[in-house]
Amino acid sequence: MLALKFHQNFLVVYLILLSSAQSKPLLSSREAKPELLVKGLGLPVSNLDVDPDHTIPSRYIVVYDKNATDDAVDLHQASVLNEVKKRSLTKRNSDGKPLSPMVHSMNLKGWRAICLEAEDSMIINIGSAAEVAYIEADVKMGIQDTIVQENAPVGLSRLSHASTSPDLDYRFDDDADGEGVVVYVLDTGVRITHEDLGLRGEMAANFVDDVETDQNGHGSHVAGIIAGEKYGVAKKASIVAVKVLDEKGQGSNAMVLQGIQYVAADVMRRGIAGKAVVNVSIGGPKSEALNAAIEAITEDGVVVVVAAGNSNKDAKTFSPASAPSAITVGAIDARNDTRARFSNFGEKVDIFAPGVKVESIGIKNDHDTKVMSGTSMASPHVAGLAACLISAEPELDEPYKVINRILSLARSTHSGVIQPNDGTVELIAYNGGGNE
């Protein structure tokens, strides 16, 4: 299926109708809100403590106050657009590149934001508006760095056993196969023609480029773990690829937010609230904007599963790993249940799943396979498990019911993570289908 051309022009909202209406200026005479000024730099940006190497020059995410009326937000967005349109073409970011004229608008269940490139003076003015809750500098996001090793064993069996077992069978109920459930993969794209996906995948949206496939391999590997006929947990679930990372596995927080906005709209269009899961095996610095967007899409009926990260650090300093409404997955070595040496930890981690030497699909051809390690591989095990449970248990019609069921099954076993780190759960994902 040809992907809809949702890349750079999707959600690039020029607000033409609004800008033609009478809108107030950006209130340049007002001072920026003191609570937003960081480190004396005079910029109303809440995350200037992020490593400068992780920020994107002159690009910002403006998040609106939830108490602001839609009319007030609409007028403010129109005012911003007018300022952008009037801006001199000579304006440059700190890298010397021209500032983009595009304004991306996002609306998720009342959570509203825009993303734009702007000079310091404009951001100070925007930050002074009563409608604005906070502003974040846009940051780089990417796949969780992975390790590739050859000739590794298939790890699905761990998910269907209450403890480690020499039995490598993967056991699951016939009706717990994910049929009727849509799993969105926010990643590098997916090679939807791969034989293991059985024509159950589609490239639906692309916020990166004009290449409607996966040139990196990360997203395809993730999709195979979720729903592959041989390598997948939910063998009849449908995969919808939303491309937010490039061939190098790199992107931005703004791209991920646009991907989440797309998922919310697509779930509504398909009428599948309560039967949708999204896997986000992506990581970057902590972002309140991203965490809030995940909370909003969860309230819209989508189970959000995210990777804990591969820095061997506390997951609370990363997003989306720190998102309270997501289920955050750390990685274990399924051979001995030891926490993977790279896996993040801490109270934000909800559960662990196999993430060492995981075999899944590759992208060299439609028969290719690849072995990878990372929390990026652990997360799709749980996303697939969520799809299986939704298909088998109709009463699991809300995200929090699904999450609680996943955690309950994990608690029912007599095993736990070895060396999980202080303050970290010991729960290991389990589908209830295996033996002690």
C-alpha angles and dihedrals in degrees: 000000000000112000119242109250096251097141119108095346097051111100091359091136115193092182091216094168093047094046090056089058121083107273132177122247123254093270093245091174092067123087120242115263108273093222090061098050107104128202092342093289093125095231117124092226122131100205106046087127088076115111105271089228088066098050126090112230116256095346119124142179113219113201120197128223111262089224093058115104120246090243092054092048092046091052092048091050090050089051091051090050092051090052091049092049092050093046116118115258087228092070111116136186122237090275091057095250122133114263113252117249092214124111117194116205124202131189120177115171092318095322103121131186144151131212122210145147113249144163120248095260092055093049091051089052093046091049091057094062116109091224093061118091098183144328127227128197107239111251137201117263128191149160117291104261110259139203120223121209130169131231096021123158123254110259104199092103092071090064092058098046127074090222140006112301139179086225105098095191118125108222126195140147117266092239093047097076102110095253111163093019123112118213116195117208114205101195144088093321128268133262091234093182093065110124094231091064091059096215090298095120136083136185099229108166138014124193095169116054146326096278108106098200142056114281095172105049098223097101093046092050089051092048091051091054090050101046114356117138091230105019102029135098098211100041097185101037119118120243122216113188119211110187113216101146130062132231090283092053092251133129141130139267088250091057091051090049090052089050091053090048089053092051092051092051093045093050089053092046092051093041092230103132105148091026100066133093129183124202118205111185090172133108144191142140117319112284124187088196093057093043090051092049090052090051090051095050090047089056087052090063103267123130108223118205119185139181117251092220137250104252099098087237139114108292091218090084094058137069138253085011091069095050106124096211096050125082104242117209128205125194132251133182100248091210094069107003092244117149108257110255091237099046120114117235142186138098093310091066109093102182144349132235137175111297106152122092095349116176120214140135126317133204106232089094140336092279098044123125132192138188118223139166131211144091082275085074094044095054096059090053087063094040088055091047090053090053091050093051093047091052094047102040114045092188089070091085099139130058095240091053089053093048092048090050091052091050092045092054090049091052091052092071128084094226135083144176115293113227095000092165125250115302094016125119119248096212119134120199113256131176096205092240102106139068131260 
